[in-house]
Each structure stands twice: as C-alpha cells, then as structure tokens.
Amino acid sequence: MTSRPSLKQVSTTVLEQLRDAIATGRLLPPLGRAALVGLGIRHQLDLLEAVLAGHPAPTCLLLLDVVLAERERRKPPPELVWTGPERSMGAARDTAVVLRSLFEEARESVILAGYSFDHARDVLAPLHASMAAYGVDVRFFVDVPQLKHGGNAQEHLRQHLGAFFKNNWPFGPPRPRIYHDLRALLPGPPWCSLHAKCVAVDRKKAFISSANFTQRGQERNLEVGVLLEDPTFAGHLAAQWVGLIEVGLVAQFDPS
C-alpha cells in the first residue's frame, strides 16, 4: 500500500518561505513546479506538488499553518553548548557531556564530521560501546590536509587517516567508515578543508559546534555550539553528508 504524501520531510524553512509567498500574493495557487522553482525552492518538489497542487490559497495556508504550528508545539528549544569558563549561573551544557550523551543514546546511525582529532579516544569511547552493543552504523567525514605538488595520493591518505585510527580509535572493531574529500588529493591552489564540526544521531538529534574533537576543544578552549532535537533538521544534516557519498564527492578510506 502506497503511503499518502505529506509535508513531514519538507524543511521548516521551506514551509515558512512558501507560506509567506502565498500570504503576500507573490505565489498564486494553483501551485506548480515552475512557480516553486521560481521562488527558489528546488527540493521535495514532487512532494509539495502532491500535497498542495489544486488547492486554493486559503486551503494551502491552512495546511501550512497546521504543519508549522505542530512543529512549533513539539520542537524542544535549542540548547546552548559550551566549552570553557563561564559565570556560575550559566545555562549552557558542557560540550564533552553533550557528546557523551549523544553517543550513548545512539541506536541506529551516527554521522560525524570533524576538522581536527587529537587523542579523542575518551570522547569516542562511548560511541564504540554503542556500536558494539546496538550495531549502530557510523560514518565519519574527516579532514585530510590537501596534497602538495609531487606527493603520492595513496601514501598521503595512509599517513593521515591511518594515524587517525592509531591515535583516536584504539578499540578495534567495530570501526566507523571514514570518508575524505576527494579534492584533498588534488594539489592546490585553490586550497580547501573539511572544516565542519557536527554530529547527527539517529536522524533525530543534531549537534553543531566550533569545537574540534580534541582535548582542548572539549575541555579548555572557549567554544560554543548548539544541540537541536529536531528530526527534520537532523535528517537534512545527515542527508547532506550522505549526498556527498552518493554523487562521488567523497571517498571511503580503506585502512587495510
């Protein structure tokens, strides 16, 4: 049985943009693909057409208002996450504590992107435990310094990503799948880095931070981040990284 189309997978930002355009008359129903693209919406077009096409403006606004109101009612507020000194009555959660909790709660999947890892075994140990206990599927996207002219690409990868396992994952199997930006194997300029620091857990929670996966980033620097318990956002964040795999912009590293 085919499930009925719904707006569940459409981001809140897109729904708000669409509602505003209809309410102000910039977008006039019946809605079609060309009108949506003209508004700058390029994702979930089939879904939006299936749910909203054929309805007059008041009905479209009612549907969008119901979805947006329900998301606002259910969505827990963002949590401030912090590394470093703060006033005694600070309301932020500790970076290391948040990461440990996320890894311990993981039951299905974890996507982690990081620029710098240094003696991160203490940070990653709870994740290994969840992988061993629950079979959690884990994918890491790790920065590799861009190759210099005359360097050997495979040796370059072995040097940097091989060291990653040695320094940060001493637990043995199960191991995360490690991906790297293919542009790192092309000598610069132009230069690029995988500079993101974020985690998506079970496509339900997302953590984005300035903190690297290092002892300094977790314990001593001044770092700030946000924890979002928002399945729509977490799903989009995870899909953004998985999409890089699907279109061949990143490659998996084989440690063997």
C-alpha positions in Angstrom: 0.0 0.0 0.0 1.4 3.4 -1.1 1.6 5.9 1.8 -0.1 9.2 1.3 2.2 12.2 0.6 2.8 14.5 3.5 4.9 17.6 4.3 6.8 15.7 7.0 10.1 15.6 5.1 10.0 19.2 4.0 12.1 21.6 6.0 10.5 24.2 8.2 12.4 27.0 6.4 10.9 26.0 3.0 7.4 25.7 4.5 7.7 29.2 6.1 9.1 30.6 2.8 6.2 29.1 0.9 3.6 30.3 3.4 4.9 33.8 3.2 4.9 33.9 -0.6 1.3 32.7 -0.7 0.1 35.0 2.0 1.7 38.1 0.3 0.5 37.2 -3.1 4.0 36.6 -4.5 2.9 33.0 -5.3 -0.5 32.4 -6.6 -2.2 28.9 -6.5 -2.6 26.5 -8.1 1.0 25.6 -7.2 3.2 24.1 -9.9 6.8 23.1 -10.2 7.8 26.1 -12.3 6.3 28.5 -9.7 8.1 26.7 -6.9 11.4 26.8 -8.7 10.9 30.4 -9.5 10.5 31.1 -5.7 13.9 29.4 -5.2 12.6 26.0 -3.9 14.4 23.1 -5.6 13.9 20.2 -3.2 10.9 18.0 -2.5 9.1 19.5 -5.5 7.1 16.3 -6.2 6.0 16.2 -2.6 5.0 19.8 -2.4 3.0 19.4 -5.7 1.3 16.3 -4.5 0.1 17.9 -1.2 -0.7 21.4 -2.3 -1.4 21.5 -6.0 -5.0 22.1 -6.9 -5.9 23.8 -3.7 -6.8 27.5 -3.4 -4.7 29.9 -1.4 -6.8 29.7 1.8 -6.5 25.9 1.9 -2.8 26.0 1.2 -2.3 28.5 4.0 -4.4 26.4 6.4 -2.4 23.2 5.6 0.9 25.0 6.1 -0.2 26.7 9.3 -1.3 23.4 10.8 2.1 21.7 10.0 4.1 24.7 11.2 2.1 25.0 14.4 2.5 21.3 15.2 6.3 21.5 14.7 6.5 24.5 17.0 4.5 22.7 19.6 6.6 19.6 19.5 10.0 21.0 19.0 12.2 21.3 22.1 14.1 24.5 22.3 17.8 24.6 21.1 20.3 24.0 23.8 23.4 26.1 24.2 26.6 24.0 24.5 29.8 25.5 25.8 33.4 24.7 26.5 35.4 26.9 28.8 34.9 29.2 31.8 31.5 30.8 32.4 29.6 32.6 35.1 28.4 30.5 38.0 24.8 30.7 36.9 25.4 29.9 33.2 22.7 28.0 31.4 24.9 26.2 28.9 25.6 22.4 28.8 29.2 21.1 28.7 30.5 20.1 25.2 32.1 16.8 26.4 28.9 15.9 28.4 26.7 16.5 25.4 28.8 14.4 23.1 29.0 11.5 25.5 25.2 11.6 25.9 24.6 11.7 22.2 26.9 8.7 21.6 25.4 6.7 24.5 21.9 7.3 23.2 22.7 6.3 19.6 20.8 3.2 18.4 20.7 3.4 14.6 23.2 5.8 13.0 25.7 8.4 13.7 27.2 10.8 11.2 30.2 12.8 12.5 32.2 15.4 10.6 35.4 16.8 12.1 38.3 19.0 11.1 40.8 18.1 13.9 41.1 14.9 16.1 43.7 14.6 18.8 43.7 11.9 21.4 40.0 11.7 21.0 39.7 8.2 22.4 38.0 9.4 25.6 35.4 11.3 23.5 34.8 8.4 21.1 34.8 5.5 23.6 31.0 5.8 24.3 30.4 5.7 20.5 32.4 2.5 20.2 30.4 1.0 23.0 27.1 1.8 21.3 28.4 0.4 18.0 29.3 -2.9 19.8 26.1 -3.1 21.8 23.5 -2.0 19.2 25.1 -2.3 15.8 25.0 1.5 15.3 26.0 2.4 11.7 28.7 5.1 12.0 30.2 7.3 9.3 33.0 9.8 9.9 33.9 12.6 7.5 37.5 13.6 8.3 39.6 16.4 7.0 42.8 15.4 5.2 45.4 18.2 4.5 45.5 19.0 0.8 48.2 17.2 -1.1 51.3 19.2 -2.1 52.8 19.0 -5.6 54.7 15.8 -6.2 53.1 13.9 -3.3 51.7 10.4 -3.6 48.0 10.4 -3.0 47.6 7.0 -1.5 50.6 7.4 0.8 49.2 10.8 1.8 45.9 9.2 2.8 47.6 6.3 4.7 49.7 8.8 6.6 46.9 11.0 7.8 43.9 8.6 8.0 46.0 5.7 9.2 47.2 7.9 12.0 43.5 8.7 12.8 42.8 5.1 13.8 46.0 4.8 15.7 45.6 8.0 17.8 41.8 8.1 18.2 40.3 4.6 17.8 42.4 2.1 19.7 39.3 0.0 20.5 39.5 -2.2 17.3 36.3 -3.4 15.6 33.6 -2.3 15.1 35.1 0.7 13.3 33.4 3.7 11.7 33.6 4.1 8.0 35.9 7.0 7.2 35.3 9.4 4.3 37.5 12.1 3.0 37.1 15.0 0.5 38.4 13.9 -2.9 39.7 17.5 -3.5 42.3 16.8 -0.8 44.1 14.6 -3.3 44.4 17.4 -5.9 47.4 19.8 -5.3 46.4 23.4 -4.6 45.8 26.1 -5.2 42.9 26.6 -4.7 43.0 25.2 -1.2 40.1 23.6 0.7 39.5 22.0 4.1 36.7 19.8 5.6 36.2 22.3 8.4 32.8 21.3 9.7 32.3 20.0 13.3 28.9 18.4 13.7 27.1 15.2 14.7 23.8 13.8 13.6 22.4 10.9 15.7 19.6 8.6 14.5 18.3 11.4 12.2 16.7 12.8 15.4 19.3 15.0 17.1 21.9 17.3 15.7 24.9 19.0 17.3 26.9 21.7 15.6 29.9 23.3 17.3 33.0 25.3 16.9 34.8 22.7 19.0 37.1 20.2 17.4 37.3 16.6 18.6 40.4 17.3 20.7 41.1 17.6 24.4 41.5 21.4 24.0 38.2 21.7 22.1 36.3 19.6 24.6 37.9 20.9 27.9 40.0 24.1 27.6 39.2 26.3 24.7 36.3 28.8 24.6 33.9 27.0 22.2 30.2 27.4 21.5 27.7 25.1 19.9 24.0 24.2 19.7 22.1 21.0 20.3 18.9 20.5 18.3 16.4 17.8 19.0 14.7 18.3 15.6 14.2 15.2 13.3 13.6 17.4 10.3 16.8 19.3 10.7 18.8 16.3 11.8 17.6 14.3 8.8 18.6 17.1 6.4 22.0 17.4 8.0 22.6 13.6 7.7 21.3 13.6 4.1 23.6 16.5 3.2 26.7 14.3 4.1 25.3 11.1 2.7 24.6 13.0 -0.5 28.3 13.6 -0.9 28.9 9.9 -1.0 26.1 9.3 -3.5 27.4 11.8 -6.0 31.1 10.7 -5.6 32.4 13.9 -4.0 33.9 12.0 -1.0 35.6 8.6 -0.9 35.9 5.9 1.8 39.3 5.2 3.2 40.4 1.5 3.4 42.7 1.1 6.4 43.8 -2.4 5.4 
